[in-house]
Amino acid sequence: MNRRRSIILGILVLLLALSSGCGQKPQAAPDAGAGNAEANLGSVQAPNEATPQNSDATQGAGGVDQPQLKTESIEVYFTDEQMLELSKESREISYPAEQDKYLAALKALQTPNTVSQFSLWGKAEFHSADFKDGTVTVDLTLPDEARLGAGGEALALDALKNTLFQFDEVQAIDVLVDGSPVDTLMGHVELTHPLVRN
């Protein structure tokens, strides 16, 4: 009887030791993707910063002509830590050509200027935003850490729509995940193809 208790106790201790190690997952190192705010600051400027207008600014190293960046003031949308509502912020974006402004606008959604704001798209990776016939086709990757709950997903879609529909020429938005249409971005809100301006 005593031996039986010792064996059962030994098995329980072994199971406890094994199960305590299973709950610990290694921490992923921050990648240099779209969620990295420092990497994205090159295409997004704070509202009060001005781009220097120098006549020599179009020449790069070795005297080779570089395209001059266009700048535009837009509205981008963030939320607070509780994800209750969107807040609007003016932002200056820079882009080399007209077709690049949509991707620059989406990247502006990833970097809030204050700690009280939360980016709903901070960990998403935007690959492209192509404009054709009134529709912007957005191709993105959503890593697991970029996925939000139902309320966050709805606010993220609203932030994306509000940001892109401020351009008068945009009448629809088609969101693709890794090049393919999906029924839902994060598993909660149905995604129509395309999203049309109201």
Disulfide bonds with the S-S distance in Angstrom:
none
